[in-house]
């Protein structure tokens, strides 16, 4: 399939470019996000002070904005750095963690969308449905929405916001207008490790920082996390559990190759 070839080629481009990925992300997963970025072959920077974000993003190839542990200081930094990144034309990957859980979180997500204009939004089904103005339930930062109508929702929101929408779940949905692909890689154990969603966002930003086609970059980042989860789970032996899986997940991303993507990637048109 042509998109699978493009995804495998995008890994080569990433390894060659080693893009700098500027993060303003949540402090629960910041170390994992930095490490997964390094593991795939990109370079992370985690600067979040408003006094340096404009200067720092000027060196970057992509930007991650993640509202997982937002506060008044980080909100202003996100808006400032997002506007600077937009001026420079670098891809902005927005992770609206827990949007809908509180009024501050929802208002902040709306401000980022309206004032910054993300290139890619990656979220779970509840988060994306809330951004699309649909009824959805959320428990803390976890999705409780069913996956019904996911393709339609992704298309509508992509057209409305003029960006790529990536919905992660049992089946991942990537949409850019009417262009849609469905990814069926992954394993349920990924949901038992804190931060796999945030790490997937960092992978998306890493690929987008090295590729001009952000639809392909989003698909590549999501597929890499899903496929790495499969490989890590398959490697577990009797008596090994979630701690070993987490370590093997990083190993699987580190050893990911274009050949593994072409052999193991499960993707179809939506």
Secondary structure, DSSP 4 states (H G I P E B T S, - for coil): -HHHHHHHHHHHHHHHH--EEEEE--TTTHHHHHHHHHHHT-EEE----TTTHHHHHTT-SEEEEE-TT--HHHHHHHHHHHHHHHHHT-EEEEE-TTTTSSHHHHHHHHHHHHHT--SEEEE-HHHHHHHTT----EETTEE----TTHHHHHHHHHHHHTSEEEE-SSSEEEEETTEEEEE----GGGGGSTTHHHHHHHHHHHHHTT-S-HHHHHHHHHHHHHHHHHHHHHT--TT--HHHHHHHHHHHHHT--HHHHHHH--EEE-
